[in-house]
Amino acid sequence: MIRKPLFPVLLICALIASSSAQSTGPDVIVGELPSVSNYAHVGSIEAYSIATTSCNIGDQTLNWLANVNQHPVIAQHLYRVRNGVFDQIGQSWLKHGFAALAGSVCDTCQNPGTTTVLGVGCSDPYGSSLNGSQSGLGPKDEVNAFTGAFAYPFRDQGMTGNSIYKRLQVHVDDVNPALNAGASYFIEGHYVTPDDAQAGNHFNNASWREVTFSPSGGGFNMAIASGSQTHREEPAILAWPAIDPGVQVVAVDVPGEGRFYVGFNDIDNGDGTHRYVYAVHNLNSDRSGGSFSVPMPTGATVTNITFHDVDYHSGVIWDGTDWPGSFSGGSVSWATTQTFAQNANANALRWGTCYTFSFTSDMAPGQPTLGLFKPGSPTSVTVPVGPPAFAIGFPNGVPATVQPDQTNDIDVQVTNQGGAPDPATAQLYVAVDGAAFTASPMQNLGNGLFRGTLPAVSCLSRVDFYVSIDVLGGGGTITAPVGAPANFHSAIASPGALAELFHDDFESDLGWTVQNDASLTDGAWDRGVPVGGGDRGDPLTDSDGSGQCYLTDNVDGNSDVDGGATRLISPPIDLFATDALISFDFWYDNNFGANPGQDVFEIHISNDGGASWTLVEAYNANTDQWNHRQIRVSDYVTPSADVRMRFTASDFGGGSVVEAGLDAFVVETCPIMDPVLAAGNIGVNGAGGPFDVLQVNGSTGGILRRVISDLNQPLSFSVTQVPTNPNPSSFAIFGMAGHPGPGDAFDIGFGIGTMVLIPCPADALNPGLFILTDNFGGASPCQPVLGSSPAPWTLTYAPGLPIEVEFTLQALVVDPTGAFSLGISNAVNFRTIIGAP
């Protein structure tokens, strides 16, 4: 799998601020795009508006002053990807902010107690109807998105018009599914505000989300795509490589000024020619784009030169004349029809807009140049996109899992594409569990094949990695995945099937508890088969098909969460000295009622029995389906003997309808040893086995076959009566230091079976092997540590062990149903750990 972003995106992510790290100064982002509104089309134009929930992830409050130019303005945009081409197809006027609330969508809000600022960690919802309110929409042409400055009062303030006036306008044909087969659509919200820009935090103010369109009343209604989520702090152009891994996207900064994003797609026409597509998005450059030029090799044939921009409307003063394209002087070029000196309002590539350029050629292009419209230095910037000199692939596939506790080789194959790799520069970069990347050279196996080695890591550890190779003779560096190190592959260390510690399909009561606010009037968590009918945002059925799940007030009709919060808390989960993956399915809908998209579903985890809680996720999207999540406990808290999960549904928005559900809750961890071999084979030959007979401290260790004790506690060993033998059974208990790996399995021979560990007599010189006790008699190269008598047998060592140790035991036992009347017992792993419960 690929980590953040989840798709192979060529992106200089170091330039995008992470929402998990607090910025210096005020820093507004779009935390959620929860819903949309549809309006009646006028002629060939549709109109929409988008709900936006802003978050201040900075360390200072953000100004939100009405009636002056010290508040955010909010842009709404629409984009389409069709046949490998990314186009902007709609834009709105700007919603002017007037008051800020104090929600906690992105972080814990430090409520400032006033609506004139957005507090640190706070969120503020602007519903889609509010963002479509025409009287509060101002023109883009009065805003400098780089400095955040804008005129106030704004032009046409308070003016209203027909249903499409000032709103997000789109041509009907551009969203007609019948005319856009296979197209994907994406909305974008973008905030601009002065103090955010002055703090240098104005490069992360846009976020995107996928939407769909369906026929309605002669037009087409927009809806949030099922299963989609808001991609925070990313402009919508990053949706292009998210659905097309071959697309490159780079950030291009104008020195001392704003930022552009440029996307590139190389489409093979299958006839010896390629279509080369460039999408240039102006995030916030006031200097704007004035020309775009792509150099071509001598002898290239160029055809089908195209240009696409987005319409201005409702009285914006910027011109909309298309840029003519031409091929001459060895370059394919486009430019505005007027310079800044000739017309300051010419159709430059302004902030918040994306223009698309393409052509067909039989030869690969060079790196483009983006010319700037407004005077200044430099007059142009180079865009580092285009076909790479060579490609790096993974002939054996990109591993999603690797074997724990051993090194793992990984191969890459280089395919030349007009250039060649420098073999001496091939490097494998590896980071374990979020640490810094470290490099190691890759072995050149010849014919473009290189091999690197991933380090040995413990089970459930995450290994992030990427490959880097320089172009021979200069010309840059190629990485796999593209955009590394901001993009990288990830694998989880796992031997295969995980051990299931806890599984709740909610068909019976396994100890969950419900805590409600005193103010809650309806909607408390309740377990049962869904009966609500699905007509108010509730699920029709449970998630896993077992029948029951937890729901917020499982009755038909008006039964959603009202007046406060209801919290569903898991029973304690013993993860002492054990990391684990916790997976679950949840349902959340807040898209009904008078205040949709405002309330938040919160997921927390605790490692102290609920005395304190750590936020895992705050979710307020509406997907109208069950959502699956899986988390690793150690990513949030240190695993302990009392880990709990908490799921909170709340209603703090007047008139909102909130429905939530939980199902298929599973806790899994790495097995300590092979579970089949660790079960032994006593009684498997028709007697109903395998039976557990070996115990440490009176326990067989549960599903993990592990017993943990504190230091200096009494230690007992037992072999119980063998169910297949009415007589006392002789036995020998073999042991090894630590726990066995796959290479330690040992076949006894003669059909007796395979032990999970190597018995000491088979490798008597191995200092890690021993015999705990042996009452078979006979000579052995290994001396027993303890004496014993045939089973049933117990011995207690009262002083216990004064130091931390780990060992694993398994016995050979008389079993009349086994080959040669012998069977292999269950295995038990034992550890002493300071402070064990």
C-alpha positions in Angstrom: 0.0 0.0 0.0 1.0 3.6 -0.4 1.0 5.9 2.6 -0.2 9.5 2.7 -1.5 10.2 0.2 -3.0 6.7 -0.3 -2.4 6.8 -4.0 0.8 7.2 -6.0 0.8 11.0 -6.2 3.7 13.0 -7.5 3.6 15.8 -5.0 6.1 17.8 -3.0 4.2 17.1 0.2 6.9 18.8 2.2 5.3 22.0 1.0 1.9 21.1 2.3 1.4 21.6 6.0 0.3 18.5 7.9 -2.9 18.8 9.9 -1.4 16.6 12.6 1.2 19.3 13.4 0.3 22.7 14.8 1.4 25.6 12.7 2.9 28.9 13.9 0.3 31.7 13.9 -3.3 31.4 12.7 -3.8 28.6 10.1 -7.2 28.0 8.5 -7.9 24.9 6.5 -10.9 23.2 5.1 -11.5 20.4 7.6 -14.7 18.9 5.9 -16.8 19.3 2.8 -19.9 17.6 4.3 -22.8 18.4 2.0 -24.0 20.3 -1.1 -27.0 22.2 -2.3 -28.7 22.1 -5.7 -30.5 24.9 -7.4 -32.8 25.2 -10.4 -30.8 25.4 -13.7 -31.2 28.3 -16.0 -30.9 27.4 -19.7 -27.7 25.4 -20.1 -26.3 26.4 -16.7 -26.6 24.5 -13.4 -25.8 26.0 -10.0 -24.7 24.4 -6.8 -23.2 25.4 -3.4 -20.8 23.5 -1.1 -20.8 23.3 2.7 -17.4 24.0 4.2 -16.2 23.3 7.8 -13.1 25.4 8.5 -10.5 24.5 11.2 -7.8 26.6 12.8 -4.8 24.2 13.1 -2.5 27.1 14.1 -1.3 28.2 17.6 -3.1 31.6 17.4 -6.7 32.6 16.9 -7.8 33.6 13.4 -9.6 36.9 12.8 -13.3 36.5 11.8 -14.5 40.1 11.9 -17.7 41.0 10.0 -18.1 44.2 8.1 -14.3 44.8 7.6 -11.7 43.0 5.5 -10.4 40.8 8.3 -12.4 37.6 7.8 -12.1 34.6 5.4 -13.6 34.5 2.0 -14.6 31.1 0.7 -14.3 29.9 -2.9 -16.1 26.8 -4.3 -14.9 24.9 -7.3 -15.8 21.9 -9.4 -13.5 19.7 -11.4 -13.9 16.7 -13.8 -11.5 13.9 -14.8 -12.6 12.2 -18.0 -10.6 10.1 -20.4 -7.4 10.9 -18.5 -7.9 14.7 -18.7 -8.4 17.0 -15.7 -10.6 20.1 -16.2 -12.1 22.7 -14.0 -15.7 23.1 -15.0 -17.1 25.5 -12.5 -16.5 28.2 -9.9 -18.5 30.4 -7.6 -18.2 33.9 -6.2 -16.7 34.1 -2.7 -18.7 33.7 0.5 -17.6 36.4 3.0 -17.3 35.1 6.6 -19.1 36.9 9.3 -19.0 34.9 12.6 -17.0 31.8 13.8 -18.4 29.0 16.1 -16.2 26.7 18.2 -16.5 23.1 17.1 -14.0 20.3 17.4 -14.0 18.7 14.0 -10.2 18.7 13.5 -8.9 19.0 17.0 -9.9 19.9 20.6 -11.2 23.4 20.5 -9.8 26.1 22.8 -13.1 28.0 22.9 -12.3 31.8 22.7 -15.7 32.8 23.9 -16.4 35.1 21.0 -17.5 34.7 17.4 -15.0 37.3 16.2 -12.1 34.8 16.0 -11.8 31.2 15.2 -10.1 29.6 18.3 -7.0 27.4 18.3 -8.1 23.9 17.4 -11.6 25.1 16.7 -13.8 24.4 13.7 -16.6 26.5 12.2 -19.4 25.1 9.9 -20.8 27.0 7.0 -23.6 25.0 5.5 -24.2 24.7 1.8 -27.2 27.0 1.9 -25.2 29.6 3.7 -22.4 29.4 1.2 -25.0 29.7 -1.6 -26.6 32.8 -0.1 -26.2 35.3 -2.9 -26.2 38.5 -0.9 -23.1 37.5 0.9 -21.1 36.5 -2.2 -18.4 38.8 -3.5 -16.2 38.7 -6.7 -12.9 36.9 -7.0 -11.4 39.9 -8.8 -11.2 42.0 -5.6 -9.0 39.4 -3.8 -5.3 38.9 -3.6 -5.1 35.3 -2.6 -1.3 35.5 -1.8 -1.6 38.4 0.7 -5.2 37.7 1.7 -6.1 41.3 1.1 -9.5 42.2 -0.4 -11.9 45.1 -0.8 -14.6 45.7 1.8 -17.4 46.5 1.3 -17.3 44.3 -1.8 -18.8 44.9 -5.2 -22.5 43.9 -5.6 -22.8 43.3 -1.8 -26.3 42.4 -0.9 -27.4 41.8 -4.5 -29.4 38.7 -5.4 -30.6 37.4 -8.7 -31.9 34.3 -10.4 -31.1 30.8 -9.1 -27.6 30.6 -10.6 -26.5 34.1 -9.8 -23.0 34.2 -8.1 -23.3 30.5 -7.2 -21.1 27.6 -8.4 -22.0 27.6 -12.1 -21.5 24.6 -14.4 -22.6 23.8 -17.9 -25.3 21.2 -17.9 -23.6 19.1 -20.5 -20.4 18.9 -18.4 -22.3 17.0 -15.6 -24.7 15.0 -17.8 -23.7 11.3 -17.1 -24.8 10.3 -20.6 -22.3 12.7 -22.1 -19.5 12.0 -19.6 -19.2 8.2 -19.4 -16.6 7.1 -16.9 -16.0 10.7 -15.6 -15.2 11.4 -12.0 -16.1 14.7 -10.3 -14.5 16.6 -7.4 -15.5 19.6 -5.4 -13.0 22.0 -3.7 -13.4 24.5 -0.9 -10.7 27.2 -0.6 -10.4 29.8 2.2 -8.4 33.0 1.9 -7.9 35.4 4.8 -5.3 38.1 5.7 -3.8 36.9 9.0 -3.4 33.3 7.7 -1.5 34.6 4.7 0.6 37.0 6.8 1.7 34.0 8.9 2.8 32.2 5.8 0.1 29.5 6.2 -1.7 30.2 2.9 -0.5 27.1 1.0 -2.8 24.5 2.7 -6.2 26.3 2.5 -7.9 24.1 -0.1 -9.4 20.6 0.3 -11.3 18.3 -2.0 -13.9 15.5 -2.1 -15.5 13.4 -4.7 -19.1 14.0 -5.8 -21.6 12.4 -8.2 -24.4 13.6 -10.5 -27.8 12.2 -11.3 -30.8 13.5 -13.4 -33.4 15.7 -11.7 -36.0 18.0 -13.2 -34.3 18.4 -16.5 -31.0 19.1 -14.9 -28.6 17.1 -12.7 -28.3 17.0 -9.0 -24.9 16.9 -7.2 -24.4 14.6 -4.2 -21.4 13.6 -2.0 -20.0 10.3 -3.5 -20.7 7.3 -1.3 -17.7 6.3 0.7 -15.8 9.5 -0.2 -13.9 11.6 2.3 -12.5 15.1 2.5 -8.9 15.3 1.5 -7.6 18.0 3.8 -5.0 20.6 2.8 -4.9 19.3 -0.8 -6.1 21.2 -3.9 -8.4 19.2 -6.1 -5.8 18.7 -8.8 -4.4 16.0 -6.5 -7.6 14.0 -7.2 -6.2 13.4 -10.7 -3.3 11.2 -9.7 -5.4 9.7 -7.0 -7.5 8.0 -9.6 -4.9 7.7 -12.3 -1.5 6.5 -10.9 0.4 7.5 -14.1 -0.3 11.2 -13.5 2.4 13.5 -12.2 1.6 16.6 -10.1 4.2 19.0 -8.8 4.1 22.2 -6.8 5.7 25.2 -8.6 6.4 28.2 -6.4 7.0 31.7 -7.8 10.0 33.1 -5.7 8.6 35.4 -3.0 5.1 34.9 -4.2 2.4 32.3 -4.8 2.1 28.7 -5.8 0.9 26.8 -8.8 0.3 23.1 -9.2 1.0 21.5 -12.5 -0.3 18.0 -13.5 0.9 16.0 -16.4 -0.5 12.8 -18.1 1.1 10.8 -20.9 -1.7 9.0 -22.8 -0.5 6.4 -25.3 -2.7 6.5 -28.4 -1.5 3.1 -29.6 -0.5 4.3 -33.0 3.0 5.6 -32.3 1.7 8.9 -30.9 0.9 10.1 -27.4 -1.5 12.7 -26.1 0.3 15.0 -23.6 -2.0 16.7 -21.1 -1.0 19.5 -18.7 -3.4 20.9 -16.1 -2.1 24.2 -14.5 -3.8 25.2 -11.2 -3.1 28.6 -9.7 -3.5 28.1 -6.0 -2.8 31.6 -4.8 -0.4 33.5 -7.1 -1.5 37.1 -7.7 1.0 37.5 -10.5 -1.0 34.8 -12.3 -0.2 32.8 -15.4 0.2 34.5 -18.7 1.7 31.8 -21.0 2.5 28.1 -21.1 5.2 26.6 -23.4 6.4 23.1 -24.0 9.7 22.4 -25.9 9.7 19.6 -28.5 12.6 17.7 -30.1 13.6 18.5 -33.6 11.5 16.6 -36.1 8.5 16.2 -33.9 5.1 16.3 -35.4 2.4 18.0 -33.3 -1.3 17.9 -33.8 -4.6 18.4 -31.9 -3.5 21.4 -29.8 -6.3 22.1 -27.3 -7.1 24.6 -24.5 -9.7 24.5 -21.7 -10.5 27.1 -19.1 -13.4 27.8 -16.7 -16.1 30.4 -17.2 -16.3 33.6 -15.1 -19.8 34.8 -14.5 -22.2 37.1 -12.7 -20.2 40.3 -13.4 -16.6 39.3 -12.6 -14.5 41.8 -14.5 -11.8 39.4 -15.7 -12.0 38.5 -19.4 -12.6 34.9 -20.6 -11.0 34.9 -24.0 -9.4 31.5 -24.8 -5.6 31.2 -25.1 -4.8 30.3 -28.7 -2.3 27.5 -29.1 0.4 27.0 -31.7 3.5 24.9 -32.6 6.4 26.9 -33.9 10.1 27.5 -33.1 10.4 24.1 -31.5 7.7 24.6 -28.9 4.0 24.2 -28.3 2.8 27.4 -26.8 -0.3 29.1 -25.5 -0.7 32.7 -24.2 -3.2 35.4 -23.2 -4.4 37.5 -26.2 -3.4 40.6 -24.3 -0.5 41.4 -22.0 -0.9 43.0 -18.6 0.1 46.3 -20.0 -2.5 46.1 -22.7 -5.3 44.9 -20.4 -4.9 44.2 -16.7 -8.2 42.3 -16.7 -7.2 39.9 -19.6 -7.8 36.2 -19.2 -4.8 35.4 -17.1 -4.6 32.1 -15.2 -5.9 33.7 -11.9 -6.0 32.2 -8.4 -8.5 29.5 -7.8 -8.6 28.5 -11.5 -7.1 25.6 -13.5 -6.4 25.7 -17.2 -5.8 22.5 -19.2 -3.5 22.3 -22.3 -2.9 19.3 -24.5 -1.5 18.1 -27.8 -0.6 15.0 -29.7 2.9 14.1 -30.9 5.1 11.3 -32.1 8.0 12.5 -29.8 8.3 13.1 -26.1 8.2 16.7 -24.8 10.7 18.5 -22.6 10.0 20.4 -19.4 7.5 23.2 -19.8 7.8 26.9 -18.9 5.0 28.8 -17.2 5.1 32.6 -18.0 3.8 35.0 -15.4 1.2 37.7 -16.3 1.9 40.5 -14.0 5.3 42.3 -14.1 8.0 41.2 -11.7 11.0 38.9 -11.3 11.3 36.2 -12.5 9.1 36.5 -15.6 8.6 32.7 -15.8 9.2 29.5 -13.9 10.3 26.0 -15.1 7.9 23.1 -14.5 9.6 19.8 -13.7 7.1 17.4 -15.3 7.3 15.2 -18.3 8.1 11.6 -19.3 10.9 10.2 -17.0 14.2 9.0 -18.3 13.4 5.5 -17.0 10.7 3.7 -15.1 11.1 1.7 -11.8 8.8 -1.2 -11.3 8.4 -4.0 -8.8 8.5 -7.3 -10.7 7.3 -9.3 -7.7 4.7 -6.7 -6.8 4.8 -4.2 -3.9 4.5 -6.2 -0.7 1.7 -5.3 1.6 3.1 -7.6 4.3 6.5 -8.8 5.2 7.7 -11.6 7.5 8.4 -10.4 11.0 11.7 -11.0 12.8 13.7 -11.6 9.6 15.1 -9.5 6.7 13.0 -9.4 3.5 14.5 -8.8 0.0 12.7 -6.5 -2.4 13.5 -6.3 -6.1 13.0 -3.5 -8.6 13.2 -3.5 -12.4 14.4 -0.5 -14.3 13.1 0.1 -17.8 14.8 2.7 -19.9 12.6 5.4 -21.5 15.1 7.7 -23.3 17.6 7.6 -20.5 19.4 5.1 -18.3 20.0 4.7 -14.5 23.3 5.2 -12.7 23.7 1.8 -11.0 26.0 3.1 -8.3 23.2 5.5 -7.0 20.5 2.9 -6.5 19.3 3.3 -2.9 16.5 1.7 -0.8 15.2 4.1 1.8 13.5 2.5 4.8 11.7 3.9 7.9 10.2 1.8 10.7 7.1 2.9 12.6 7.3 6.5 11.5 11.0 7.0 12.2 13.3 9.0 9.8 14.2 7.3 6.5 17.7 5.7 6.3 19.3 4.7 3.0 21.2 1.5 2.0 22.7 0.7 -1.4 20.9 -1.8 -3.6 22.6 -4.7 -5.3 22.9 -4.5 -9.1 21.9 -7.9 -10.4 22.2 -6.9 -14.0 19.8 -6.3 -16.9 18.2 -3.4 -14.9 17.3 -5.6 -11.9 18.3 -4.2 -8.4 17.8 -5.8 -5.0 17.5 -4.2 -1.6 16.9 -5.6 1.9 14.2 -4.5 4.3 15.4 -4.9 8.0 14.0 -7.4 10.4 11.2 -5.9 12.5 8.7 -7.1 15.1 5.2 -8.2 14.2 2.7 -5.4 13.4 5.5 -2.9 12.8 5.1 -0.7 9.8 7.9 -0.6 7.3 7.8 2.4 4.9 10.1 2.4 1.9 10.9 3.8 -1.4 13.6 3.4 -4.1 15.8 6.2 -5.5 18.1 6.0 -8.6 19.9 8.9 -10.4 19.7 9.4 -14.1 23.1 8.5 -15.7 25.0 11.5 -16.8 22.8 13.9 -14.8 19.2 14.8 -15.3 17.7 14.3 -11.9 16.6 11.4 -9.7 13.8 8.9 -10.3 11.9 7.4 -7.4 9.4 4.7 -6.8 6.8 5.6 -5.9 7.0 9.0 -7.7 7.1 11.9 -5.4 9.2 10.2 -2.7 9.9 10.8 0.1 6.6 12.5 0.5 5.0 9.4 -1.1 6.2 6.0 0.0 5.1 2.4 0.1 4.2 0.7 3.3 4.1 -2.9 4.5 3.0 -4.4 7.8 5.0 -7.2 9.4 2.8 -10.2 9.8 3.5 -13.9 9.5 0.1 -14.4 7.8 -3.1 -15.0 9.7 -3.4 -13.0 12.9 -4.6 -14.3 16.2 -8.1 -13.1 17.1 -8.1 -11.9 20.7 -11.7 -10.5 20.8 -14.6 -10.6 18.3 -18.0 -9.1 18.9 -20.7 -9.3 16.3 -23.1 -8.0 19.0 -25.4 -11.1 18.8 -24.9 -11.4 22.6 -23.9 -9.0 25.4 -20.1 -9.1 25.8 -19.9 -6.2 28.3 -20.2 -3.0 26.4 -21.5 0.0 28.4 -23.3 3.2 27.5 -22.8 6.6 29.1 -25.1 9.5 28.2 -25.0 13.2 28.8 -27.6 14.3 31.4 -29.0 16.6 28.7 -29.6 13.7 26.2 -33.3 13.4 25.4 -33.2 10.6 22.8 -30.9 8.5 20.7 -28.9 6.5 23.3 -26.8 3.6 22.0 -28.9 0.4 21.9 -28.1 -3.2 20.7 -30.5 -5.0 18.3 -31.5 -5.7 14.7 -32.0 -2.4 12.8 -35.7 -1.6 12.6 -35.6 2.1 11.6 -36.2 1.5 7.9 -33.3 3.6 6.6 -35.5 6.6 6.0 -33.8 9.1 8.4 -30.2 8.3 7.9 -30.2 5.0 9.8 -28.9 1.7 8.4 -31.3 -0.9 6.9 -29.3 -3.8 8.2 -26.2 -4.6 10.3 -22.8 -4.6 8.7 -21.5 -8.2 9.0 -24.8 -10.1 8.3 -25.1 -11.6 11.8 -28.3 -9.6 12.4 -27.6 -7.3 15.4 -25.4 -4.3 15.9 -25.3 -1.2 18.1 -27.4 1.7 17.0 -28.4 5.1 18.4 -31.9 4.4 19.7 -33.0 1.4 17.5 -36.7 2.3 17.0 -38.6 3.4 13.9 -39.5 7.0 13.3 -38.0 10.1 15.0 -35.4 8.3 17.2 -32.1 10.1 16.4 -29.6 11.5 18.9 -31.0 14.7 20.5 -29.8 17.1 23.1 -26.3 15.9 23.9 -23.9 13.0 23.5 -24.2 9.2 23.9 -21.0 7.2 24.4 -20.6 3.4 23.7 -17.6 2.0 25.6 -16.0 -1.4 24.9 -15.3 -4.0 27.6 -11.6 -4.1 28.8 -9.2 -5.6 26.3 -6.0 -7.1 27.8 -3.1 -6.0 25.6 -0.4 -6.1 28.2 2.9 -6.3 26.4 0.9 -7.0 23.2 0.3 -4.6 20.3 -2.9 -5.2 18.3 -5.0 -4.2 15.4 -8.5 -3.1 16.2 -11.0 -3.2 13.3 -14.7 -2.2 13.3 -17.4 -1.1 11.0 -19.3 2.1 11.8 -22.3 4.0 10.4 -22.7 7.7 10.8 -25.2 10.1 9.1 -25.9 13.7 10.0 -27.3 14.8 6.6 -30.9 15.2 7.6 -32.8 17.9 9.5 -32.4 21.7 9.6 -28.7 21.7 10.4 -27.0 19.0 8.3 -23.3 18.2 8.3 -22.5 19.9 11.6 -22.3 17.3 14.3 -19.3 15.0 14.7 -18.8 11.3 15.4 -15.8 10.8 17.6 -13.7 7.6 18.1 -11.4 7.5 21.2 -9.0 4.9 22.7 -7.9 4.6 26.4 -5.1 2.5 28.0 -6.1 3.2 31.6 -9.6 1.8 31.8 -11.2 5.0 30.6 -9.5 7.5 33.0 -8.2 9.3 30.0 -9.0 9.2 26.3 -7.0 9.7 23.1 -8.8 10.9 19.9 -8.5 8.4 17.0 -10.8 10.1 14.6 -13.4 12.8 14.4 -15.8 12.1 11.5 -18.7 14.1 10.1 -19.0 12.9 6.6 -22.2 11.3 5.3 -21.6 8.2 3.2 -25.0 6.4 3.7 -23.1 3.1 4.2 -21.1 1.2 6.7 -17.5 2.3 6.9 -14.6 0.1 7.8 -11.7 1.2 10.0 -8.6 -0.6 11.3 -6.1 1.0 13.8 -2.9 -0.2 15.4 -3.2 0.4 19.2 0.5 1.6 19.6 -0.1 4.4 17.1 -2.3 6.1 19.7 -1.5 4.7 23.2 0.9 2.3 24.8 -0.9 -1.2 24.9 -1.9 -2.1 28.5 -4.0 -4.7 30.4 -7.0 -2.4 30.2 -7.5 -0.9 26.7 -10.9 0.4 25.8 -12.5 2.0 22.7 -15.2 4.7 22.9 -17.6 5.7 20.2 -19.5 9.0 20.7 -22.5 10.3 18.7 -23.7 13.8 19.6 -26.3 16.4 18.8 -25.2 19.9 19.4 -26.6 21.5 16.3 -30.2 22.6 16.5 -32.6 20.6 14.3 -30.0 18.1 13.1 -30.7 14.4 12.6 -27.8 12.2 13.8 -27.7 8.4 13.4 -24.8 6.1 14.3 -24.0 2.4 14.4 -21.2 0.0 15.3 -20.6 -3.6 14.2 -18.0 -6.3 13.5 -15.6 -5.3 16.3 -12.4 -7.4 16.2 -9.1 -7.3 18.0 -6.2 -9.2 16.4 -2.5 -9.6 17.1 0.5 -11.5 15.9 0.7 -15.1 17.0 3.7 -15.9 19.1 4.2 -19.2 17.4 2.5 -21.3 14.7 -1.0 -21.8 16.2 -1.4 -25.3 14.6 1.9 -26.7 15.9 1.4 -25.0 19.2 -1.9 -26.8 19.7 -0.1 -30.2 19.6 -1.8 -33.4 18.5 -2.9 -35.3 21.6 -6.1 -37.2 20.8 -6.4 -36.0 17.2 -6.6 -39.5 15.8 -10.4 -39.9 16.4 -10.4 -39.0 20.1 -11.6 -35.4 19.8 -8.3 -33.7 20.2 -6.1 -31.9 20.3 -6.3 -31.7 24.1 -4.4 -29.2 26.2 -2.4 -30.9 29.0 0.6 -28.6 29.6 0.1 -25.6 31.9 2.2 -22.9 33.4 0.8 -21.2 36.5 -2.4 -23.2 35.9 -2.9 -21.8 32.4 -2.4 -22.9 28.8 -2.0 -19.3 27.8 -5.2 -18.7 25.9 -5.2 -18.1 22.1 -1.7 -16.8 22.1 -0.4 -19.7 24.2 1.3 -17.2 26.5 1.5 -16.7 30.2 2.9 -13.5 31.7 4.0 -13.1 35.4 5.6 -10.4 37.4 9.1 -11.0 38.9 9.5 -13.1 42.1 6.0 -14.6 41.8 5.5 -18.4 42.4 6.0 -20.4 39.3 4.2 -23.7 38.7 4.4 -26.3 35.9 1.7 -28.9 35.3 0.8 -31.8 33.1 -2.8 -32.8 33.6 -4.3 -36.2 33.1 -4.1 -37.1 29.4 -7.8 -37.6 28.3 -6.8 -40.5 26.0 -5.0 -42.4 28.7 -6.7 -43.7 31.8 -3.3 -44.5 33.3 -0.5 -42.1 34.4 1.3 -40.8 31.3 5.0 -40.4 31.1 6.3 -37.2 29.5 9.3 -35.1 28.7 9.0 -31.3 28.6 11.3 -29.6 26.2 12.1 -25.9 26.3 13.8 -23.1 24.4 14.8 -19.6 25.3 12.5 -17.0 23.7 9.8 -18.0 21.3 10.0 -20.2 18.3 10.1 -19.0 14.7 9.2 -20.8 11.5 12.7 -22.3 11.3 12.4 -23.9 14.7 9.6 -26.4 13.7 10.9 -30.0 14.2 9.4 -33.2 12.8 9.9 -36.0 15.4 9.5 -38.6 12.7 7.8 -42.0 12.7 4.5 -40.2 12.2 4.5 -38.8 15.7 4.2 -35.2 14.5 5.9 -31.9 14.4 6.8 -29.8 17.4 6.8 -26.0 17.4 10.4 -26.0 18.8 13.5 -28.1 18.4 13.8 -30.6 21.3 17.1 -30.4 23.1 18.4 -33.9 22.2 18.2 -32.9 18.5 20.7 -30.1 19.0 22.3 -30.6 22.4 25.0 -28.0 21.8 22.5 -25.2 21.3 22.6 -23.1 24.6 19.1 -21.9 24.0 17.6 -25.4 24.3 16.9 -27.4 27.5 14.8 -30.2 29.0 12.7 -28.9 31.9 11.9 -32.5 33.0 11.8 -36.0 31.7 10.3 -39.1 33.4 10.6 -41.5 30.4 14.0 -42.7 31.7 16.8 -43.5 29.3 19.9 -41.7 28.3 19.8 -38.1 26.9 22.5 -35.6 26.0 20.5 -33.0 27.8 20.1 -33.0 31.5 16.6 -32.2 33.0 16.3 -29.1 35.1 13.6 -30.6 37.3 12.5 -34.0 38.4 9.0 -35.2 37.8 6.6 -38.1 38.0 4.1 -39.3 35.3 1.0 -37.1 34.7 -1.0 -35.8 36.4 1.9 -33.8 37.8 2.5 -30.3 39.3 5.5 -28.6 40.6 5.7 -25.1 42.1 8.8 -23.0 42.4 7.8 -20.6 45.2 10.6 -18.0 44.9 9.7 -17.3 41.3 12.2 -15.7 38.9 14.0 -12.5 39.9 14.8 -11.3 36.4 12.9 -10.8 33.1 13.1 -14.0 31.0 11.1 -15.7 28.2 11.0 -19.3 27.3 8.7 -21.7 25.5 7.7 -25.3 26.5 6.2 -28.2 24.7 6.1 -31.9 25.8 6.2 -35.3 24.3 3.6 -37.4 26.2 2.3 -40.9 26.2 -0.9 -40.9 24.1 -2.3 -44.4 23.3 -4.1 -42.9 20.2 -0.9 -41.6 18.7 1.8 -43.1 16.5 4.0 -45.3 18.7 1.6 -44.3 21.5 3.2 -40.9 21.7 1.7 -37.4 21.2 2.8 -33.8 21.3 1.3 -31.5 23.9 0.2 -28.0 23.5 3.0 -25.4 23.7 3.1 -22.6 26.3 5.2 -19.4 26.1 6.2 -17.9 29.5 7.5 -14.4 30.2 8.3 -12.5 33.3 7.9 -8.7 33.0 8.3 -6.1 35.7 4.9 -4.8 36.7 2.9 -7.5 35.0 -0.7 -7.7 36.3 
